[in-house]
Amino acid sequence: PGTVPDDSGDNGDSSGDGSSEKTEVDRQVFIPNNPYTDDTIGYYYANVGGSGETDYAYYAKPAYRNKIQRANIESSIDGIPVKSIGFSNLPKLGSISIPSTVKKVSIANCEQLTSVQLSEGIRSVTIQNCTSLESISIPDSVYEISDYAFKGCRALQSVTLPSNLEYLGRFVFIRCRALTDIEIPDTIETIQLSCFNGCTALESVTIPMDAPLSKIDNNVFYRCESLKTFTVPSNVTEIGSLAFMHCSSLHSIYFPPSVTVISDSAFQNCDMLTSVKLPENLTKMGSSIFEDCDSLRYIEFPESVTEIPRRMFYDCDGLRTIEIPSTISKIGDSSFNNCDSLTSVTILNPQIAFGEHPFYECDKNAITIYGYSGSTAESYAKKNGIPFVALDAEDDGEGSDDQAPDDDTPIQPDTPDQDEPEEITPITKTFTGLTPNTIYNFYVTEQVPDSETGEETILYITQGTADENGEWTVSYYPSAETEEEGFVVAFKAEDEGNAEDQTIPGDVNGDGVLDISDAIFLARFVAEDSTLDMSNFNVQNADINGDGLTSAADTVYIIRKIAKLI
């Protein structure tokens, strides 16, 4: 036997452990009705690992690479069972049949592949960038589906998952834009990061209620724009960050009592979501959970919730009334900002605390706050020129209408004289405990008036150096507007603590610094590099240009920012 040509790496996969030695097997792939009679058109080559396992890949000679259309894999070669097989870069290959002896299959970049027949007994399957494949049935012998398993299969419409499946890896179906529905078996334990990210045609996801799934991970259904309803299985305790973000057709979500955590931006930009009843044992919520949910009109809080997080209902244009139960002790920063239709806020905790500007840019002439006499709600309303109605006011005997509304149309009281708005003045903030003589950045939130995305991003506003005592003083506005090159800028500090704890936009590798390593990391992520270590990936910092996507444009933005071109 001869030696496999040096360019064979472009045409086959190998998977042995330890050192490997490639040896040509003088056996051509079986092609029905093969018209060629000259020298062998291709070879299997063996990849013998340190463990003694033998894996095979198929190498096609360049002259025949565009002519191979069908392949039936033999169960053994020269008496050695074929347990692993790889095919790649065969643009005309239309079908492959895999025998039961094969345990691992890897297929990539076969653009016209439409049929893959997998036999029971297979343990692992990866089919990437096969852009004509429309359906696949995975045998029950597969228990785990690995990262990126079907990435780039943009015509894939139907997938039958094995009935014993326990694990779905990261990015398994990322950007499989033709996939319309998926049934996940009741054995599933893990669905990893971004598993269905960008499956824009996905309308239905069925997971049995008693499945042992405990978490819906970050970005799992990000930008599944056709998903209409979703019922969270009964053992799930956590909804990850951005899990359903940009699910623009999602109109209903049902939570079981088991859910205790809903993370940042979990349902942000779910434009059709109209009402939500939060789970009864919910104890932890991240920021911006329902931000930009334009159709949201009703929200029900359980007794377990003690705080409305930062920006929870930011820019919810359809929200008209809200009742905040007595168990909630704080309304967070910017929690109802830009809620243009908000007319009635009922606050049942007499001692509730208010974060920074929770009703900023709401129409103060339209809102009425209902609460108890002498409460912090009354103080807040008077200080900010918002009409207030006391829930415990005595009836004047003439059928006063000054009471909390019990439907979606609040009863408006006479509007009292409003205080003149206070002049906005800069606030001086001193950060302490910093590393002496080290440069730190201070950020603001910028809202880009984009009619399509309405996305926001956090941008640099000023920079300074901590002194020899580790202190840095900066002036900023807690809330303001200014026109600057077409952008509306809302000046607001991201953090009240140590400057080192602030989130740095573009710091995708989580090392606390924005530098060229972040651009390289993001470029590898966008290219779907399966070897990339994702353990420190900060997905919320990735969309630095605010267009609602994580793409090469963000990489360019980071480079320009590092070069101080922005």
C-alpha positions as CSV (number, residue, x, y, z in Angstrom):
1,P,0.0,0.0,0.0
2,G,1.0,3.6,-0.7
3,T,0.9,6.7,1.3
4,V,-2.2,8.9,1.6
5,P,-1.5,12.3,-0.1
6,D,-0.7,15.3,2.1
7,D,-4.0,17.0,1.3
8,S,-6.1,14.2,2.7
9,G,-6.9,16.3,5.7
10,D,-9.3,18.3,3.5
11,N,-11.3,15.2,2.8
12,G,-11.6,13.1,5.9
13,D,-12.0,13.1,9.7
14,S,-10.0,11.0,12.1
15,S,-10.8,10.3,15.8
16,G,-8.3,8.0,17.3
17,D,-6.7,8.7,20.7
18,G,-3.0,9.3,21.2
19,S,-0.5,9.3,18.3
20,S,-1.8,8.3,14.9
21,E,-0.5,6.5,11.9
22,K,-2.3,6.7,8.5
23,T,-2.1,3.6,6.3
24,E,-3.9,3.2,3.0
25,V,-6.3,0.4,2.6
26,D,-6.5,-0.8,-1.0
27,R,-10.3,-0.8,-1.1
28,Q,-12.3,1.8,-3.0
29,V,-15.7,3.0,-1.7
30,F,-18.6,1.1,-3.1
31,I,-20.4,3.3,-5.7
32,P,-23.3,1.6,-7.5
33,N,-22.9,1.6,-11.3
34,N,-19.5,3.2,-11.0
35,P,-18.6,4.0,-14.7
36,Y,-14.9,4.5,-14.0
37,T,-12.4,1.7,-14.8
38,D,-9.1,3.4,-14.4
39,D,-7.0,3.5,-11.2
40,T,-8.8,3.4,-7.8
41,I,-10.7,6.7,-7.4
42,G,-10.4,6.9,-3.6
43,Y,-9.2,5.2,-0.5
44,Y,-10.2,4.4,3.0
45,Y,-7.3,5.2,5.3
46,A,-6.9,3.8,8.8
47,N,-6.2,6.1,11.7
48,V,-4.7,3.8,14.4
49,G,-4.7,5.5,17.8
50,G,-2.6,4.7,20.9
51,S,-5.5,2.6,22.3
52,G,-5.4,0.3,19.3
53,E,-8.7,1.5,18.0
54,T,-8.9,1.8,14.3
55,D,-11.0,4.7,12.7
56,Y,-11.5,5.1,9.0
57,A,-12.0,8.2,6.9
58,Y,-12.5,8.3,3.1
59,Y,-10.1,10.1,0.9
60,A,-11.2,10.9,-2.7
61,K,-8.6,11.7,-5.3
62,P,-9.0,15.3,-6.5
63,A,-9.9,14.2,-10.0
64,Y,-13.0,12.3,-8.7
65,R,-14.0,14.6,-5.8
66,N,-16.8,16.2,-7.8
67,K,-18.1,12.9,-9.2
68,I,-18.9,10.7,-6.2
69,Q,-22.6,10.7,-5.7
70,R,-23.4,7.7,-3.4
71,A,-21.5,5.7,-0.8
72,N,-22.4,2.5,1.0
73,I,-20.0,1.9,3.9
74,E,-18.8,-1.6,4.3
75,S,-18.9,-3.2,7.7
76,S,-15.3,-4.3,7.6
77,I,-12.1,-3.7,5.6
78,D,-9.6,-6.5,5.4
79,G,-11.4,-8.2,8.3
80,I,-11.2,-5.1,10.6
81,P,-14.6,-3.8,11.7
82,V,-15.4,-0.3,10.6
83,K,-16.3,1.5,13.9
84,S,-15.7,5.1,12.9
85,I,-16.0,6.8,9.5
86,G,-15.6,10.4,8.3
87,F,-16.5,12.1,5.0
88,S,-16.0,15.7,4.0
89,N,-15.7,18.0,1.0
90,L,-17.5,15.8,-1.5
91,P,-19.8,18.4,-3.1
92,K,-21.8,15.9,-5.3
93,L,-22.3,13.2,-2.6
94,G,-26.1,12.7,-2.3
95,S,-26.6,9.7,0.0
96,I,-24.7,7.6,2.5
97,S,-25.7,4.3,4.1
98,I,-24.0,3.5,7.5
99,P,-23.9,-0.1,8.7
100,S,-24.5,-1.2,12.3
101,T,-20.9,-1.8,13.0
102,V,-20.1,1.9,12.9
103,K,-20.2,3.7,16.2
104,K,-19.2,7.2,15.2
105,V,-20.0,9.2,12.0
106,S,-18.6,12.5,11.0
107,I,-19.8,14.2,7.8
108,A,-19.0,17.8,6.7
109,N,-19.3,20.1,3.8
110,C,-21.2,17.7,1.5
111,E,-23.4,20.4,-0.1
112,Q,-25.7,18.0,-2.0
113,L,-26.1,15.4,0.7
114,T,-29.9,14.7,1.1
115,S,-30.0,11.2,2.7
116,V,-28.1,9.6,5.5
117,Q,-29.2,6.2,6.7
118,L,-28.0,5.5,10.2
119,S,-28.2,2.0,11.7
120,E,-29.0,1.1,15.3
121,G,-25.8,0.7,17.3
122,I,-24.3,4.1,16.4
123,R,-23.2,6.1,19.4
124,S,-22.2,9.5,17.9
125,V,-23.2,11.5,14.8
126,T,-22.0,14.9,13.5
127,I,-23.3,16.3,10.2
128,Q,-22.1,19.9,9.6
129,N,-22.6,22.3,6.8
130,C,-24.5,19.8,4.7
131,T,-26.8,22.5,3.3
132,S,-29.2,20.2,1.3
133,L,-30.0,17.8,4.1
134,E,-33.7,18.1,5.0
135,S,-34.3,15.3,7.5
136,I,-32.5,13.0,9.8
137,S,-33.5,10.1,12.1
138,I,-31.1,9.4,14.9
139,P,-31.2,5.8,16.3
140,D,-32.0,5.1,19.9
141,S,-28.5,3.9,20.6
142,V,-27.4,7.6,20.7
143,Y,-27.5,9.0,24.3
144,E,-25.7,12.3,23.7
145,I,-25.6,14.7,20.8
146,S,-22.3,16.7,20.9
147,D,-21.6,20.4,20.4
148,Y,-22.3,21.9,16.9
149,A,-23.6,18.5,15.7
150,F,-25.8,19.9,12.9
151,K,-24.5,23.4,12.6
152,G,-25.0,25.0,9.2
153,C,-27.6,22.5,8.0
154,R,-29.8,25.3,6.9
155,A,-32.3,23.1,4.9
156,L,-32.9,20.7,7.9
157,Q,-36.6,20.7,8.5
158,S,-37.2,17.5,10.5
159,V,-35.2,15.7,13.2
160,T,-36.2,12.6,15.0
161,L,-34.3,12.4,18.3
162,P,-33.5,9.1,20.0
163,S,-36.0,8.1,22.7
164,N,-33.2,7.6,25.3
165,L,-31.5,11.0,24.7
166,E,-30.0,12.5,27.8
167,Y,-27.8,15.3,26.6
168,L,-28.1,18.0,23.9
169,G,-24.8,19.9,23.6
170,R,-24.0,23.5,22.8
171,F,-25.0,25.0,19.4
172,V,-26.3,21.7,18.2
173,F,-28.9,23.2,15.8
174,I,-27.6,26.7,15.6
175,R,-29.0,28.6,12.6
176,C,-30.9,25.6,11.3
177,R,-33.3,28.1,9.8
178,A,-35.7,25.5,8.2
179,L,-36.3,23.5,11.4
180,T,-40.0,23.8,12.2
181,D,-40.7,21.6,15.2
182,I,-38.8,19.3,17.6
183,E,-39.9,16.6,20.0
184,I,-37.5,16.1,22.9
185,P,-37.8,12.8,24.8
186,D,-38.7,12.5,28.5
187,T,-35.2,11.3,29.3
188,I,-33.5,14.6,28.5
189,E,-31.4,16.0,31.4
190,T,-29.4,18.8,29.7
191,I,-30.0,21.3,26.9
192,Q,-26.8,23.3,26.6
193,L,-26.0,26.9,25.6
194,S,-27.5,28.2,22.3
195,C,-28.8,24.7,21.3
196,F,-31.5,26.1,19.0
197,N,-30.1,29.6,18.6
198,G,-31.3,31.2,15.4
199,C,-33.8,28.5,14.4
200,T,-36.1,31.2,13.0
201,A,-38.7,28.8,11.6
202,L,-39.1,26.8,14.8
203,E,-42.8,26.9,15.8
204,S,-43.2,24.1,18.3
205,V,-41.0,22.6,21.0
206,T,-42.4,19.6,22.9
207,I,-40.7,18.5,26.1
208,P,-42.6,16.1,28.4
209,M,-43.6,17.7,31.7
210,D,-41.9,15.0,33.7
211,A,-38.5,15.1,31.9
212,P,-35.5,15.4,34.3
213,L,-34.4,18.7,32.7
214,S,-33.4,21.1,35.4
215,K,-32.3,24.2,33.4
216,I,-33.1,26.0,30.1
217,D,-29.6,27.3,29.5
218,N,-28.5,30.7,28.2
219,N,-29.6,31.5,24.6
220,V,-31.2,28.1,24.1
221,F,-34.1,29.6,22.0
222,Y,-32.5,32.9,21.2
223,R,-34.1,34.4,18.0
224,C,-36.5,31.5,17.5
225,E,-38.8,34.0,15.8
226,S,-41.7,31.6,15.0
227,L,-42.0,30.0,18.4
228,K,-45.6,30.8,19.6
229,T,-46.0,29.0,23.0
230,F,-43.8,27.2,25.5
231,T,-44.5,25.2,28.6
232,V,-41.6,24.8,30.9
233,P,-41.2,21.2,32.2
234,S,-42.0,20.6,35.8
235,N,-38.5,19.9,37.0
236,V,-36.9,23.0,35.6
237,T,-35.6,25.4,38.3
238,E,-33.8,28.0,36.2
239,I,-34.3,30.0,33.0
240,G,-31.0,31.2,31.7
241,S,-29.9,34.6,30.3
242,L,-31.4,35.5,26.9
243,A,-33.1,32.1,26.8
244,F,-36.1,33.3,24.8
245,M,-34.8,36.7,23.7
246,H,-36.1,37.9,20.3
247,C,-38.8,35.2,20.2
248,S,-41.0,37.8,18.5
249,S,-44.0,35.4,18.0
250,L,-44.1,34.1,21.5
251,H,-47.5,35.0,23.0
252,S,-47.6,32.7,26.0
253,I,-45.2,31.1,28.5
254,Y,-46.2,28.7,31.3
255,F,-44.1,28.2,34.4
256,P,-44.2,25.3,36.9
257,P,-43.8,26.0,40.6
258,S,-40.3,24.6,40.4
259,V,-38.8,27.6,38.7
260,T,-36.9,29.7,41.2
261,V,-34.5,31.7,38.9
262,I,-35.1,33.8,35.8
263,S,-31.9,35.4,34.5
264,D,-31.1,38.6,32.6
265,S,-33.0,39.4,29.5
266,A,-34.7,36.0,29.4
267,F,-37.7,37.3,27.5
268,Q,-36.5,40.6,26.2
269,N,-37.9,41.6,22.8
270,C,-40.8,39.1,22.9
271,D,-43.0,41.4,21.1
272,M,-46.2,39.3,21.2
273,L,-46.1,38.3,24.8
274,T,-49.3,39.7,26.4
275,S,-49.6,38.3,29.9
276,V,-47.3,36.5,32.4
277,K,-48.0,34.7,35.7
278,L,-44.6,34.3,37.3
279,P,-43.9,31.0,39.1
280,E,-45.0,30.9,42.7
281,N,-41.6,30.0,44.1
282,L,-39.6,32.5,42.1
283,T,-36.9,34.1,44.3
284,K,-34.2,35.5,42.0
285,M,-34.7,37.6,38.9
286,G,-32.1,39.2,36.6
287,S,-32.3,42.6,34.9
288,S,-34.3,43.4,31.7
289,I,-36.3,40.2,31.8
290,F,-39.3,41.7,29.9
291,E,-37.6,44.7,28.4
292,D,-39.1,45.8,25.0
293,C,-42.1,43.4,25.3
294,D,-44.3,45.8,23.5
295,S,-47.6,43.9,23.9
296,L,-47.3,43.0,27.6
297,R,-50.4,44.2,29.4
298,Y,-50.6,42.0,32.5
299,I,-48.1,40.6,35.0
300,E,-48.8,38.7,38.2
301,F,-46.2,38.6,41.0
302,P,-46.0,35.7,43.5
303,E,-45.4,36.3,47.2
304,S,-41.9,35.0,46.9
305,V,-40.7,38.0,44.9
306,T,-39.3,40.8,47.0
307,E,-37.9,43.2,44.4
308,I,-38.6,44.4,40.9
309,P,-35.2,44.2,39.2
310,R,-33.5,46.9,37.1
311,R,-35.1,47.6,33.7
312,M,-37.6,44.7,34.2
313,F,-40.3,46.4,32.1
314,Y,-38.2,49.0,30.3
315,D,-40.0,50.1,27.1
316,C,-43.1,47.9,27.5
317,D,-45.3,50.2,25.5
318,G,-48.5,48.2,26.0
319,L,-48.4,48.1,29.8
320,R,-51.2,50.2,31.2
321,T,-51.7,49.1,34.8
322,I,-49.5,47.4,37.4
323,E,-50.2,46.2,40.9
324,I,-47.2,45.8,43.1
325,P,-48.0,43.5,46.1
326,S,-47.0,44.2,49.7
327,T,-44.3,41.5,49.6
328,I,-42.2,43.6,47.2
329,S,-39.8,45.9,49.1
330,K,-38.1,47.7,46.2
331,I,-38.8,49.0,42.7
332,G,-35.5,48.8,40.9
333,D,-33.6,51.3,38.7
334,S,-35.3,52.2,35.4
335,S,-37.8,49.4,35.9
336,F,-40.7,51.1,34.1
337,N,-38.8,53.5,31.9
338,N,-40.4,54.4,28.6
339,C,-43.7,52.7,29.4
340,D,-45.7,55.1,27.3
341,S,-49.1,53.7,28.0
342,L,-48.8,53.3,31.8
343,T,-51.6,55.0,33.6
344,S,-52.0,53.2,36.9
345,V,-49.5,52.0,39.5
346,T,-50.9,50.4,42.7
347,I,-48.3,50.0,45.5
348,L,-49.4,47.9,48.5
349,N,-46.2,48.1,50.6
350,P,-46.3,51.4,52.6
351,Q,-42.5,51.3,53.0
352,I,-41.4,50.3,49.5
353,A,-38.0,51.7,48.3
354,F,-37.5,53.3,45.0
355,G,-34.4,52.9,42.8
356,E,-33.1,55.5,40.4
357,H,-35.8,56.9,38.1
358,P,-38.1,53.9,37.9
359,F,-40.7,55.8,35.8
360,Y,-38.3,58.0,33.8
361,E,-39.8,59.1,30.4
362,C,-43.3,57.9,31.4
363,D,-46.0,60.5,31.0
364,K,-46.4,62.0,34.5
365,N,-49.6,63.7,33.5
366,A,-51.1,60.3,32.6
367,I,-49.9,58.1,35.6
368,T,-51.6,57.9,38.9
369,I,-49.9,56.2,41.9
370,Y,-52.3,54.4,44.3
371,G,-51.0,53.7,47.8
372,Y,-51.4,54.4,51.5
373,S,-51.4,57.7,53.2
374,G,-48.0,58.6,54.6
375,S,-46.3,55.9,52.6
376,T,-43.1,56.2,50.7
377,A,-45.2,55.8,47.5
378,E,-47.0,59.1,48.5
379,S,-43.7,60.8,49.1
380,Y,-42.3,59.6,45.8
381,A,-45.4,60.7,43.9
382,K,-45.4,64.2,45.4
383,K,-41.6,64.7,44.9
384,N,-41.9,63.8,41.2
385,G,-45.1,65.6,40.4
386,I,-47.2,62.4,39.9
387,P,-50.9,62.3,41.0
388,F,-51.4,60.2,44.1
389,V,-54.6,58.6,45.4
390,A,-54.7,57.2,49.0
391,L,-56.2,53.7,49.2
392,D,-57.2,54.3,52.8
393,A,-58.8,57.7,52.2
394,E,-62.2,58.0,53.9
395,D,-65.3,58.1,51.7
396,D,-66.6,61.6,51.4
397,G,-70.2,60.3,51.2
398,E,-70.6,61.5,47.7
399,G,-69.3,58.4,45.9
400,S,-65.7,59.5,45.4
401,D,-64.0,57.8,42.5
402,D,-60.6,58.2,44.1
403,Q,-59.7,54.6,44.5
404,A,-57.4,52.0,43.0
405,P,-58.8,50.7,39.7
406,D,-60.0,47.1,39.5
407,D,-59.8,46.8,35.8
408,D,-57.7,47.8,32.9
409,T,-59.1,51.3,32.7
410,P,-58.0,53.3,35.8
411,I,-60.3,55.9,37.3
412,Q,-58.5,59.2,37.0
413,P,-58.5,61.6,39.9
414,D,-58.3,65.4,39.6
415,T,-54.7,66.2,38.8
416,P,-53.0,68.2,41.6
417,D,-50.6,71.0,41.0
418,Q,-47.4,69.5,40.0
419,D,-44.0,70.5,41.3
420,E,-41.6,72.1,38.9
421,P,-39.1,69.5,37.6
422,E,-35.8,69.6,39.4
423,E,-32.9,70.9,37.4
424,I,-30.6,68.0,36.5
425,T,-27.1,68.6,37.9
426,P,-24.0,66.4,37.6
427,I,-23.2,64.0,40.4
428,T,-19.7,63.4,41.6
429,K,-18.8,59.7,42.3
430,T,-15.7,58.5,43.9
431,F,-14.6,54.9,43.4
432,T,-12.4,53.4,46.0
433,G,-10.4,50.2,46.4
434,L,-9.0,50.4,42.9
435,T,-5.5,49.4,41.7
436,P,-3.4,52.5,42.0
437,N,-2.2,54.2,38.8
438,T,-4.5,52.0,36.7
439,I,-6.8,53.3,33.9
440,Y,-10.5,52.7,34.4
441,N,-13.4,53.3,32.1
442,F,-16.8,54.7,33.0
443,Y,-19.8,53.8,30.8
444,V,-23.3,55.1,29.9
445,T,-26.3,53.5,28.3
446,E,-27.0,54.6,24.7
447,Q,-30.3,54.0,23.0
448,V,-30.0,53.9,19.3
449,P,-33.2,55.0,17.5
450,D,-33.3,52.0,15.2
451,S,-36.8,51.3,14.0
452,E,-36.1,47.6,13.3
453,T,-34.2,46.5,16.3
454,G,-34.7,49.1,19.0
455,E,-31.5,47.7,20.6
456,E,-29.4,49.4,23.1
457,T,-25.7,49.1,24.0
458,I,-23.5,50.4,26.8
459,L,-20.7,52.7,25.5
460,Y,-17.7,54.4,27.0
461,I,-18.1,58.0,28.1
462,T,-15.0,58.9,30.0
463,Q,-11.7,57.4,31.2
464,G,-9.6,58.1,34.2
465,T,-6.7,56.9,36.3
466,A,-6.9,55.7,39.9
467,D,-4.6,57.8,42.1
468,E,-1.9,56.4,44.4
469,N,-4.5,55.7,47.0
470,G,-6.7,53.6,44.6
471,E,-9.4,56.3,44.3
472,W,-11.0,57.8,41.2
473,T,-13.5,60.6,41.1
474,V,-15.8,61.1,38.1
475,S,-18.8,63.4,37.4
476,Y,-21.9,62.0,35.6
477,Y,-25.6,62.6,35.2
478,P,-28.0,60.1,36.8
479,S,-30.5,60.7,34.0
480,A,-30.6,63.1,31.1
481,E,-31.1,63.3,27.3
482,T,-29.0,65.0,24.7
483,E,-28.9,64.9,20.9
484,E,-25.5,63.8,19.7
485,E,-25.0,62.7,16.1
486,G,-28.5,61.3,15.9
487,F,-28.3,59.2,19.1
488,V,-30.3,59.7,22.2
489,V,-28.0,59.2,25.1
490,A,-29.3,58.3,28.6
491,F,-26.4,59.0,31.0
492,K,-26.5,56.5,33.8
493,A,-23.9,54.7,35.9
494,E,-23.9,50.9,35.4
495,D,-22.7,50.2,38.9
496,E,-22.6,51.7,42.3
497,G,-19.7,49.7,43.5
498,N,-16.1,49.3,42.7
499,A,-15.2,50.2,39.2
500,E,-13.5,46.9,38.6
501,D,-16.9,45.2,39.1
502,Q,-18.5,47.0,36.2
503,T,-19.4,45.1,33.1
504,I,-17.2,46.1,30.2
505,P,-19.0,46.0,26.8
506,G,-17.0,43.8,24.4
507,D,-15.2,41.9,27.2
508,V,-16.5,38.6,25.8
509,N,-13.7,36.5,27.3
510,G,-14.5,37.7,30.8
511,D,-11.0,38.8,31.8
512,G,-12.1,42.3,32.8
513,V,-10.2,44.1,30.0
514,L,-11.3,45.1,26.5
515,D,-8.4,44.2,24.2
516,I,-7.5,42.4,21.0
517,S,-8.0,39.0,22.7
518,D,-11.7,39.8,22.9
519,A,-11.8,40.5,19.2
520,I,-10.1,37.2,18.5
521,F,-12.4,35.3,20.9
522,L,-15.5,36.8,19.3
523,A,-14.2,36.1,15.7
524,R,-13.7,32.4,16.7
525,F,-17.2,32.3,18.3
526,V,-18.9,33.7,15.1
527,A,-16.9,31.2,13.0
528,E,-18.3,28.5,15.3
529,D,-14.9,27.2,16.3
530,S,-15.8,24.0,18.2
531,T,-12.4,24.1,20.0
532,L,-13.2,27.4,21.7
533,D,-13.2,27.4,25.5
534,M,-16.7,28.8,26.3
535,S,-16.4,28.6,30.1
536,N,-15.8,32.4,30.5
537,F,-17.9,33.6,27.6
538,N,-19.9,36.7,28.5
539,V,-22.7,36.6,26.0
540,Q,-24.3,39.9,27.2
541,N,-21.1,41.8,26.3
542,A,-20.9,40.3,22.7
543,D,-23.5,42.5,21.0
544,I,-21.4,45.6,21.4
545,N,-22.8,47.5,18.4
546,G,-26.4,47.0,19.6
547,D,-27.9,45.6,16.4
548,G,-29.4,42.6,18.2
549,L,-27.0,40.1,16.7
550,T,-23.7,38.6,17.6
551,S,-21.8,38.8,14.4
552,A,-18.5,39.8,12.7
553,A,-19.7,43.4,12.8
554,D,-19.2,43.2,16.6
555,T,-15.7,42.0,16.1
556,V,-14.9,45.0,13.8
557,Y,-16.6,47.3,16.4
558,I,-14.3,46.0,19.2
559,I,-11.2,46.5,17.0
560,R,-12.2,50.1,16.1
561,K,-12.9,50.8,19.8
562,I,-9.5,49.5,20.8
563,A,-7.9,51.7,18.1
564,K,-10.0,54.7,19.6
565,L,-11.8,55.2,16.2
566,I,-15.1,55.1,18.2
